[in-house]
Structures are given as C-alpha cells and as structure tokens.
C-alpha cells in the first residue's frame, strides 16, 4: 500500500475507531481509540470589549435561552456516550460572564455529569472579580480559566484589545490564582507582538500562570483587514524555533506546543505538534446553535438543535473533506509529517480561499 | 428469523448515510438519528447501495449473483444474511406499500 493510502487509512480509522465492526453479520464490540471529544461552545456573541483582531463578525445569531442550552448539553452527552468518549468543553463567547447566571447553571449541570471530563472558561477577564473567582473555585470540573494577552506590556496589549485591558487581565489572573484556579493565557501572534513572547513568559511566570497558548493570528472577522500583521513563513520558523527553546529550557510557564507547524521544529519530540482537530474530534457551537468545524474555520455545517450532532458529524461534506489527507493541496499534500501536522486549515482558508490549501505559513 | 421473500421490497432507512473509501477498503453506514455506526465490508456496502436504488429482493439477488459470479442459491444465502442483519439493525426497512399489502 502506498504511503499516502496508509495515512488516509489511518486517518479514517482514527476517526471511525469507535464504529461497530460489521463483517456481513457480526456486530462486534465498540473499539475506543481516543477518549475525549472537544466542544468549543460560544454561549453568546455579545462582548464588552472590541478587540481589533477578534474573529467575531457580529453575526453569531441570537443567544439561545437557558432551556435550549440545556438541550444542547443533552445532545453532547448523548453523542459522547454513544461514541464511548467523554466530552471536554470550553465555555466562551463573546464574553461568557455577560450571561453569568446561565453560565453558572451550565457549569453546575456539567459538574454533575459523568459524560464530561472537565471544562474550561475562555473569557476576556474583565468581569472576574475576587468574588467571581471565589464562586468559580467551587466548581469541581472547572479545569482552568483562559484569558488573553497580546503582549508583555500595556502598550502592546492595549493597542489591540483597548485601553486598560492589560491591567484588567492581570487583575483577573491575580484573582483566579488567589483561589488556586489554574490559568491559561492565550496570545495571538502577529508581526506587532511576536518579539514580546520571552517577556510575556517572564510576566506570566511571576504571576504563577500555568500555561501559555500561542496561536497564529488569522485575519478573519473584525481582524479581516489586518493581513499586514500576519507573519510570513520565515518569521514563523524563527519564532517557533525560539519558542521551542524557551519551552524546553526551564520556562516558568508551560508553553503548549501541540499546535500545527511546531512539529517542524522538533518532529522527534512527542509533546510537539498536533493534527488539526477539525473533523476529527472537535466541533464549535455558536450562540444560536450553528456548528462550525472550528471557530477559526467559520463554515456552517448545521445546527445542533435542528440537525443534531449525528447528522452533522456523519453527514457534513466539509467534515469528510477535512478528514481525508488526500484532499490536501500544495506542500501539505504528501508531506512526510502528515502524521504530526496538517497545517492550520483556517489560515489556509483565510489566506488562500481554500481550506484544504497548503498552510501559507509553513516554511518546509 | 426475519421473513424475506422474492417479492419483498426494501429501502434504506431515512436516517442512514452510506460512506465508502474504496482506496483503503473502508465502508460505513451511519444512523444520523441515533448515532449508530456500522463498519461494512465491500460486499455489504454494495448490497446497501443497490437497496438504495432498487430494493426489490428478487432483483437484488439476481444482480448480486451476476456481479459476483455466484450460483443463485449461494447469492440468495449471502444477500439474505446481510439483509436480515440490516433489517434487524434498522439500516434498511420494508417499503410501506409492501407492508400495507401484507396487512391486507
């Protein structure tokens, strides 16, 4: 069998590893391969900040009322139980604390569900007071809260996220850490802030932050006109090389390296690089129930309430296209690192117009 | 034992999606209502694809025997076995008009 066929085979099998095996008449036991299925759930599009680079378009639809949100949870539970997995979910927005009562209701419900392994909250941090952090600490399945910073200084951060936001986020981090809640910080890397990564690592280390996630900025939503700050492939190569050195040489904060393209830096390191989860083991749900393969790849593939997760997961042509590496184009197609990296489909989509196009920031 | 005879009319359940990846010999049936999913072999997938187009059991057996160059008796056994499994698991159902005739 050719290498490409083997990879295609493994990919399809990895996706469908929990199928019932049917050889004419035998229905065999379920096979579990991966244990988790990830949902990124945007419970509102509303936000009290207006970050210049945000992927929001303002078209996320109306918020679902709480009973409908509970229906969505039912569907998540049903699906992961059927697949022999456990759900992990990021509750986010917009700013999820703008629906504080509903957010807490969802958290309480998830806390009690055996179908969920844990959940994170992705917030801008502006509403996480001491009291709020105290309230969050009571929730047993809350793994961590993620906030975002766009630099190591107020000047760099606030230029993107708005005046006063740097201090606001640092206060939120302090409040969360005071309650011993794990904190993750995310930074969207652009040409304007890439040089501040080392300084940010130091700041976060001093604040006892647990993890730092570095995502490549994708020009979409509000940020669609910021293509001039998107890194070119050589800039990404140099930055990722430096980040890797920092990560493995005593960084005071754990830098998450399981992202596409990191595999190019250290392909032998099992903690580095990751396949895109779109179409594989994740879905994003928008405030009105619309489902995307990934929040950064905003192609509607159905609605969780009207279509249900099974119809979307099994029936979406977009997902089937994403699943098959034979559909990749350019340098991604046939790459010898396909088992570790397939590039970012979202950045391919927004920079080339084709979500199966080559990752334009790959330097290989 | 499910009863199937040469006049039985079958159809794919409305909630079933068939998927084929012949280059890697992977074939599936998915139920988009309840999430059931079945790993098929190529022959089972071939039969279900035919049911989707024309679910007349007698024609299906003849087509199967011709395509796979089998004796009719052997084809009948294989197709029956497959379809009984598919009926049992609601991958296929009897056509309503056929059921109505039987009830009359």
HADDOCK unambig.tbl for C-alpha pairs under 7 A between the chains (distance, minus, plus):
assign (segid A and resid 5 and name CA) (segid B and resid 24 and name CA) 6.42 0.50 0.50
assign (segid A and resid 9 and name CA) (segid B and resid 24 and name CA) 5.51 0.50 0.50
assign (segid A and resid 19 and name CA) (segid B and resid 37 and name CA) 5.43 0.50 0.50
assign (segid A and resid 19 and name CA) (segid B and resid 38 and name CA) 5.69 0.50 0.50
assign (segid A and resid 19 and name CA) (segid B and resid 39 and name CA) 6.00 0.50 0.50
assign (segid A and resid 20 and name CA) (segid B and resid 37 and name CA) 5.97 0.50 0.50
assign (segid A and resid 20 and name CA) (segid B and resid 38 and name CA) 4.76 0.50 0.50
assign (segid A and resid 20 and name CA) (segid B and resid 39 and name CA) 5.69 0.50 0.50
assign (segid A and resid 21 and name CA) (segid B and resid 38 and name CA) 5.95 0.50 0.50
assign (segid A and resid 21 and name CA) (segid B and resid 39 and name CA) 4.58 0.50 0.50
assign (segid A and resid 22 and name CA) (segid B and resid 38 and name CA) 5.85 0.50 0.50
assign (segid A and resid 22 and name CA) (segid B and resid 39 and name CA) 4.87 0.50 0.50
assign (segid A and resid 22 and name CA) (segid B and resid 40 and name CA) 5.10 0.50 0.50
assign (segid A and resid 23 and name CA) (segid B and resid 40 and name CA) 6.04 0.50 0.50
assign (segid A and resid 23 and name CA) (segid B and resid 41 and name CA) 5.85 0.50 0.50
assign (segid A and resid 24 and name CA) (segid B and resid 41 and name CA) 6.91 0.50 0.50
assign (segid A and resid 24 and name CA) (segid B and resid 44 and name CA) 6.05 0.50 0.50
assign (segid A and resid 24 and name CA) (segid B and resid 82 and name CA) 5.56 0.50 0.50
assign (segid A and resid 25 and name CA) (segid B and resid 81 and name CA) 6.81 0.50 0.50
assign (segid A and resid 25 and name CA) (segid B and resid 82 and name CA) 6.16 0.50 0.50
assign (segid A and resid 25 and name CA) (segid B and resid 85 and name CA) 5.81 0.50 0.50
assign (segid A and resid 82 and name CA) (segid B and resid 35 and name CA) 6.63 0.50 0.50
assign (segid A and resid 310 and name CA) (segid B and resid 32 and name CA) 4.67 0.50 0.50
assign (segid A and resid 310 and name CA) (segid B and resid 33 and name CA) 6.40 0.50 0.50
assign (segid A and resid 310 and name CA) (segid B and resid 35 and name CA) 5.46 0.50 0.50
assign (segid A and resid 311 and name CA) (segid B and resid 32 and name CA) 4.44 0.50 0.50
assign (segid A and resid 311 and name CA) (segid B and resid 33 and name CA) 6.93 0.50 0.50
assign (segid A and resid 314 and name CA) (segid B and resid 30 and name CA) 6.62 0.50 0.50
assign (segid A and resid 314 and name CA) (segid B and resid 32 and name CA) 6.74 0.50 0.50
